[in-house]
Every structure is written in structure tokens, then in C-alpha cells.
Amino acid sequence: MSHFSAFPNPPKLDAKPFTVAIPDTDVAELQSLLKASRLGPSTPTNSNPSDHSLGVSMDWLKTAKQTWETSFDWRAQEKRLNSFPQFMTRIPIQIEGKEYIHEIHFMALFSKKKDAVPLIMLHGWPGSFIEFIPLLGILSKKYTPETLPYQVIVPSLPGYGFSSGPQSTEFKMTDVAKIFNDLMLGLGFDKYVAQGGDVGSGVARLLTMNHDNCKAIHLNMLSTAPPQNDDRSILSQAEREALDRGAVFRQTGWAYGIEQGTRPNTLGFALSSSPLALLAWIGEKMLEWSDEDPSMDEILTNVSIYWFTNSISTSFYPYRETLARGPGYYKYHEKPLGYTWFPREIIPVPKSWAEKDGNLVFYRQAKSGGSFRGAGSPRGVVERRGRLH
């Protein structure tokens, strides 16, 4: 994949090649901790292997633990990650008059086409940059560096994966947007499009609100309040059913977000001390928020990244801000907005709701899919936008 690694222009920042290489001692420690970890007791609520409505089942966690401990091949996953160009750079941010330096990790597929559209793709929680690996694989097989229509940048959010975490309690999502705008400018792109899901969707919206260089966005999650005159009779049956599921999620599924936003210290210490606890916490969401169960390799690779980078505690900061924000935080803007609606998304906003939040130029209603669908269809936004002005 090295043929996609050539910067189209000399970067203004120092971006060095990066290789995922977890030390053997860390891998051995993980296996030792897993072996020493005991499963909790069997209870009436966790004994049904097909019921995850109250959290992961005993059967699933036992199988996942055994797989992670004995047969999961982290080195094979490392090889897969390293088959795509990766880089590390340093970006400063000013917070209350003090400068902090953030180490930012990103994957990239660089194009040699002069008119290739710069595209930054932003993951969420409890995801990571690996959400976009299937898309990068498709693009790298379909195109060559001479024909690739995008300059694809996939960073790890600050505090996630291999990017360094917040160094101030005042670190906000606007700071994340500022860092990523500076990243794109530093890579030589003065105009770009952003794609985001979950936490990344909020960052993408802040990019359009606060940074002129971001010319359009595509989202596969769009958090917004209902219109003042909410007429559900105009919604499709699929949209009404999805909204009903969303209401259930707010009542029974949002407890994790409240905990992460109000008691991040305690939860961070607990999950950082036990890989089995981390597996249960993240695995539950990956199972519940997907229309089809992700593969065990996909779940274990994602959880392994959180474990090896010790980043679960630093991944919680967006939730403190989310709980403090009121309605109307994201402002309407005229920049082109694309939205792909997935029926199993935890916040399934209908098209009519999305239209009140932005200049909706592209909309697609997928027949299946949940929170881990990654890119959706940003191409529609780019095509309807035409050239970046």
C-alpha cells in the first residue's frame, strides 16, 4: 500500500510514517491478565445466550474471553493495520491562554490526481480508526494513486487509539475540530469535506460551523431535536419504527453515557485495570448497536486497541460536554450537508428533521445498518457539491 503514501504536496507540518508495533511484553501481559480474570456468577439475567437486552450474556463473554486469550492473532491484525499508510504528527492547541501539543495519528490514502477531493473521516465511541479500514480496502482495490478521486485522511480522535489525550479539563469538541482543521491545512489542503459518525459527527458539524476551509459534510448520525411542529404522519413506517427504538434507547440504553459523562474517573480506573471488564463494556455496545453481530476479530481488534493504548479513560471527554449542552448547540449552516440514514442507528433522525438542521443536498435511506457503518455515502455530497469553491 506504499504507493498511496506519497503526499500530494509537501506538508507544512512534520508528518512521520507510523507503524503499529505493540511490544511482546504488552501482548503477553494481556494474555496473562485474561487468564487470571474470573467471570462473574451466572444469574437469571445473563444466562440466555441470545439475549443482550440487559448487557452481554455469560455465554458470549466466556467465548470472547477464551478467544481473546488463546486464539486471537493480534500480530495478524497489526499486519492488516500496517497494510495502509499511517502517520504521526504534532499539532498545538491553545486552551485558556496555554499551549498544548497533541500527537495525532492518522491513516491516509493519497491520490496523485490534481482534482482529488480532500476528505477527512471521523470515527466515534466506542469505535476507532479501524471503522474505515473496509472502505480504505475498497478504494485501494478499485483505484490506483493516479485515479483515486479523494485524498482520504482517517485520524484517531484525540484521546483515542494512538492519538494523545486531553491535557486540560477544559478540552472541548471545538478544540478537536480546530486540531483537525489544522491537520488538513498542515497537509496542504485548504479546502476539504468531512465525514463523521457518532462523536465524529459532532466534530464534522463543528468544522462546518467554525472553519471556512470545511466546505461540506456527510453524516451517518445526526443528533437533533424534533421540529416544533412534529408531524409523524409524514414519516415512513421505517422512520417511525426507528424513532420508537430511539426512544427506548434514551430510556434504557443511555446509562453508559451518563456514567461516562459524570463519573469518568471511577469508570476509567475500573475498565483500565481489567481487559475482561473493558471487553464487556465495549463489546456490549458493538453488539447492541449493530444490525448484525460484528465478527469476533472485529470486536477484539477494536478492544485491543483501547487496551494497548490505555485510552478508555481519555475517550470519555466528549460525554461530559454532551451532558452539559442544551438544544440548539449546532447551528444551521448553508454548506452542503449529506445524511445517510441507517435504521439501527441509536439516534435515527428522519429526513424531515435533518432538513431543518442544514442545507441537505444528499439523503439516502439504507435498508440495513447501525452505528458502525463508517462512511455511509460521502461521495453523494462531493458530487452534488461539484468543485470545492
C-alpha positions in Angstrom: 0.0 0.0 0.0 3.1 2.2 0.0 2.1 3.6 -3.4 -0.8 5.5 -1.7 1.6 7.0 0.8 3.1 9.9 -1.2 1.9 13.3 -0.1 0.3 15.2 -3.0 2.0 18.4 -1.8 4.9 19.0 0.6 3.2 19.1 4.0 3.5 22.2 6.2 3.7 20.1 9.3 6.1 17.3 10.2 4.2 14.0 9.5 6.3 10.9 10.1 5.4 7.4 8.9 3.9 5.3 11.7 3.8 1.6 12.2 1.7 -0.2 14.8 4.1 -2.4 16.8 2.8 -3.4 20.2 5.7 -4.8 22.4 5.7 -8.5 23.0 5.6 -7.8 26.8 2.3 -5.9 26.4 0.8 -8.8 24.4 2.0 -11.3 27.0 0.7 -9.2 29.8 -2.8 -9.0 28.2 -2.9 -12.8 27.9 -1.8 -13.2 31.5 -4.4 -10.8 32.8 -7.1 -12.5 30.7 -6.1 -15.9 32.1 -6.2 -14.5 35.7 -9.6 -12.8 35.2 -12.6 -14.6 36.5 -16.1 -14.4 35.0 -18.9 -13.1 37.2 -21.5 -15.5 38.6 -24.2 -17.0 36.4 -27.5 -15.2 37.0 -31.1 -15.5 35.6 -30.5 -12.3 33.6 -27.2 -13.3 32.0 -27.8 -17.0 31.3 -29.7 -16.6 28.0 -27.0 -16.6 25.3 -29.2 -14.9 22.7 -30.5 -12.1 25.0 -28.3 -9.0 25.2 -31.1 -6.6 26.3 -29.6 -6.4 29.8 -26.0 -6.5 28.7 -23.7 -9.2 27.4 -24.5 -12.7 28.2 -22.4 -15.1 30.2 -22.1 -17.4 27.1 -20.8 -14.6 24.8 -18.4 -13.1 27.3 -17.0 -16.6 28.1 -16.5 -17.3 24.4 -15.0 -13.9 23.8 -12.6 -14.2 26.7 -11.4 -17.6 25.6 -10.9 -16.4 22.0 -9.0 -13.3 23.1 -6.8 -15.3 25.4 -6.0 -18.3 23.2 -6.7 -17.9 19.5 -7.0 -14.2 18.6 -4.0 -13.3 16.5 -3.0 -9.7 17.3 0.0 -9.8 15.1 -2.2 -10.7 12.1 -4.4 -7.7 12.9 -1.3 -5.5 13.2 -0.2 -6.6 9.8 -3.7 -5.7 8.4 -3.5 -2.2 10.1 0.0 -1.7 8.7 -1.0 -2.6 5.2 -2.3 1.0 5.0 -0.1 4.2 5.2 -0.1 5.7 8.6 1.5 8.8 10.0 2.0 10.7 13.3 2.2 14.4 13.6 2.2 17.1 16.3 -0.4 19.8 16.4 -0.6 22.7 19.0 -3.8 23.9 20.5 -4.4 27.0 22.7 -6.7 26.5 25.7 -7.3 29.4 28.1 -4.0 31.0 27.1 -1.9 27.9 27.4 -0.4 25.9 24.6 -0.7 22.1 24.5 0.8 19.8 21.9 -1.2 16.9 20.6 0.3 13.8 19.0 -2.2 13.0 16.2 -2.2 9.6 14.4 -3.9 9.2 11.0 -4.2 6.7 8.2 -4.3 8.0 4.6 -4.7 7.1 1.0 -3.1 9.9 -1.0 -4.0 10.5 -4.7 -1.9 11.9 -7.5 -5.0 13.4 -9.2 -4.8 17.1 -9.3 -8.6 17.5 -8.6 -8.8 14.8 -5.9 -11.2 15.9 -3.2 -9.6 16.0 0.3 -11.8 14.0 2.7 -11.4 13.7 6.4 -13.3 10.7 8.0 -14.1 10.8 11.7 -15.0 7.9 13.9 -16.9 7.8 17.2 -17.1 6.0 20.5 -16.5 3.1 21.2 -15.1 2.9 17.7 -11.7 3.8 16.4 -9.9 4.4 13.1 -10.4 0.8 12.1 -14.1 1.5 11.3 -12.9 2.8 8.0 -10.5 0.0 7.1 -13.1 -1.8 4.9 -13.7 1.4 3.0 -10.0 2.0 2.5 -9.7 -1.6 1.3 -12.4 -1.0 -1.3 -10.9 2.3 -2.5 -7.4 0.9 -2.7 -8.6 -2.1 -4.9 -10.9 0.0 -7.1 -8.4 2.8 -7.8 -4.7 3.5 -8.3 -3.0 6.6 -6.9 -3.4 8.0 -10.4 -7.2 7.5 -10.4 -8.3 7.8 -6.8 -10.8 10.7 -6.7 -10.2 11.5 -3.0 -7.4 12.4 -0.6 -8.5 10.2 2.3 -7.5 11.1 5.8 -8.6 8.9 8.7 -7.3 10.3 12.1 -7.7 8.8 15.5 -9.6 11.4 17.6 -7.5 13.0 20.4 -7.6 10.6 23.4 -8.5 7.6 21.1 -6.1 5.0 19.9 -2.7 6.3 19.1 -3.5 10.0 19.3 -2.6 11.6 22.6 -5.4 12.6 25.0 -6.6 15.9 26.5 -4.2 17.6 28.8 -6.7 20.1 30.2 -10.2 19.6 31.8 -11.3 22.5 29.5 -10.5 20.5 26.4 -13.7 20.7 24.2 -15.0 19.3 20.9 -14.3 22.7 19.4 -10.7 22.1 20.1 -10.9 18.7 18.3 -12.4 20.5 15.3 -9.6 23.1 15.5 -6.9 20.3 15.6 -8.4 18.6 12.6 -8.8 21.7 10.6 -5.1 22.5 11.3 -4.3 18.9 10.3 -5.9 19.3 6.9 -4.3 22.7 6.4 -1.0 21.3 7.5 -1.2 18.5 4.9 -1.6 21.1 2.2 -5.4 21.1 1.8 -7.0 24.5 2.1 -10.5 23.1 1.2 -11.9 19.7 2.2 -15.0 17.7 3.0 -15.7 15.9 6.4 -17.5 12.7 7.1 -18.5 11.7 10.6 -20.5 9.3 12.7 -21.3 9.3 16.4 -18.7 11.6 18.2 -17.2 12.2 14.8 -20.5 13.6 13.5 -20.4 16.3 16.1 -16.8 17.2 15.2 -17.8 17.4 11.5 -20.6 19.8 12.3 -18.3 22.0 14.3 -15.9 22.0 11.4 -18.6 23.5 9.1 -19.7 25.9 11.8 -16.3 27.3 12.8 -13.9 26.7 9.9 -14.4 28.1 6.4 -12.0 25.5 5.0 -14.5 22.7 5.6 -16.8 23.1 2.6 -19.3 20.2 3.1 -20.1 17.3 5.4 -21.6 13.9 5.3 -23.0 12.3 8.5 -24.3 8.9 9.4 -25.5 10.1 12.7 -27.3 13.4 13.1 -28.3 14.4 16.7 -31.1 17.0 16.7 -34.3 17.8 18.5 -37.7 17.2 16.8 -39.2 20.1 14.8 -41.5 22.3 16.7 -44.5 21.0 14.8 -43.5 17.4 14.8 -45.9 15.6 12.4 -45.2 11.9 12.5 -47.9 11.2 9.9 -45.5 12.4 7.2 -42.8 9.9 8.2 -42.4 6.5 6.7 -43.2 3.4 8.7 -39.4 2.6 8.9 -38.7 6.1 10.3 -41.5 5.8 12.9 -40.2 2.4 14.0 -36.7 3.7 14.2 -37.8 6.7 16.3 -39.6 4.3 18.7 -36.3 2.3 19.1 -34.5 5.6 19.7 -37.0 6.5 22.5 -36.3 3.1 24.1 -32.6 3.7 23.8 -32.9 7.1 25.6 -34.8 5.4 28.4 -32.7 2.2 28.8 -29.5 2.5 26.8 -28.1 5.9 27.6 -27.0 5.0 31.2 -23.4 4.4 29.9 -23.3 7.9 28.5 -24.4 9.4 31.8 -21.8 7.4 33.7 -19.0 8.3 31.3 -20.0 12.0 31.5 -20.5 12.3 35.2 -18.1 9.7 36.7 -15.3 9.2 34.1 -12.6 8.8 36.7 -14.1 5.9 38.6 -15.2 4.1 35.4 -11.9 4.8 33.7 -9.9 3.2 36.6 -12.2 0.1 36.6 -12.0 -0.5 32.9 -8.3 0.2 32.6 -7.5 -2.4 35.3 -9.2 -5.3 33.6 -9.2 -6.3 30.0 -12.3 -8.5 30.7 -14.2 -5.6 32.0 -13.2 -3.5 29.0 -14.3 -6.3 26.7 -17.7 -6.4 28.3 -18.2 -2.7 28.3 -17.2 -2.1 24.7 -18.5 -5.5 23.4 -22.0 -4.8 24.7 -22.2 -1.6 22.6 -20.8 -3.2 19.4 -23.4 -6.0 19.7 -26.3 -3.8 20.6 -25.7 -1.0 18.1 -25.3 -3.2 15.1 -27.9 -4.9 13.0 -25.7 -7.9 12.6 -23.2 -9.0 15.2 -19.7 -7.9 14.2 -17.1 -10.6 13.9 -15.2 -11.6 17.0 -12.0 -10.5 15.3 -13.5 -7.0 14.7 -14.6 -6.7 18.3 -11.4 -8.0 19.7 -9.2 -5.8 17.5 -11.1 -2.7 18.5 -11.0 -3.6 22.2 -7.3 -4.5 21.9 -6.5 -1.0 20.5 -8.2 0.6 23.5 -6.3 -1.8 25.9 -2.9 -1.4 24.3 -3.1 2.4 24.0 -4.6 2.7 27.5 -7.1 5.1 26.1 -10.5 4.2 27.5 -10.3 6.9 30.2 -9.3 9.6 27.7 -12.1 8.6 25.3 -14.8 9.8 27.8 -14.3 13.6 27.5 -17.0 14.1 24.8 -19.7 12.8 27.2 -19.1 15.5 29.9 -19.7 18.1 27.2 -22.7 16.3 25.7 -24.5 16.2 29.0 -23.9 19.9 29.6 -25.1 21.1 26.2 -28.6 22.2 25.6 -30.7 22.0 22.4 -29.7 24.3 19.5 -25.9 23.8 20.1 -25.3 23.0 16.4 -26.3 26.0 14.2 -28.0 25.8 10.8 -25.5 26.4 8.0 -25.7 26.7 4.2 -22.8 24.5 3.5 -23.9 21.2 1.7 -25.0 18.5 4.1 -25.3 14.8 3.3 -27.0 12.3 5.5 -27.3 8.6 5.3 -30.0 7.1 7.5 -29.4 3.7 9.0 -32.4 2.0 10.6 -30.5 0.5 13.5 -28.6 3.7 14.4 -29.1 4.6 18.1 -30.2 8.1 17.1 -32.2 7.6 13.9 -33.2 11.1 12.7 -35.8 11.3 9.8 -35.0 13.2 6.7 -37.5 16.0 7.6 -35.7 16.6 10.9 -32.3 16.7 9.1 -33.6 19.3 6.7 -34.1 21.8 9.5 -30.5 21.5 10.6 -28.7 22.2 7.4 -28.7 22.5 3.6 -29.5 18.9 2.9 -28.3 18.2 -0.6 -27.9 14.4 -0.3 -30.0 11.9 1.5 -30.0 8.1 1.4 -32.1 5.7 3.4 -30.3 2.5 3.8 -32.2 -0.8 4.2 -29.9 -2.1 6.9 -27.1 -0.9 9.2 -26.4 0.5 12.6 -23.8 2.7 14.4 -20.7 1.1 12.9 -21.3 1.7 9.2 -18.5 4.2 9.0 -18.6 6.2 5.8 -22.1 5.9 4.6 -22.0 7.7 1.2 -19.9 10.9 1.3 -19.5 10.6 -2.5 -23.0 11.9 -2.9 -22.2 15.2 -1.2 -19.0 15.7 -3.2 -20.8 15.0 -6.5 -23.6 17.4 -5.7 -21.2 20.0 -4.4 -19.2 19.8 -7.6 -15.9 21.6 -7.4 -14.9 22.9 -4.0 -15.2 26.7 -4.0 
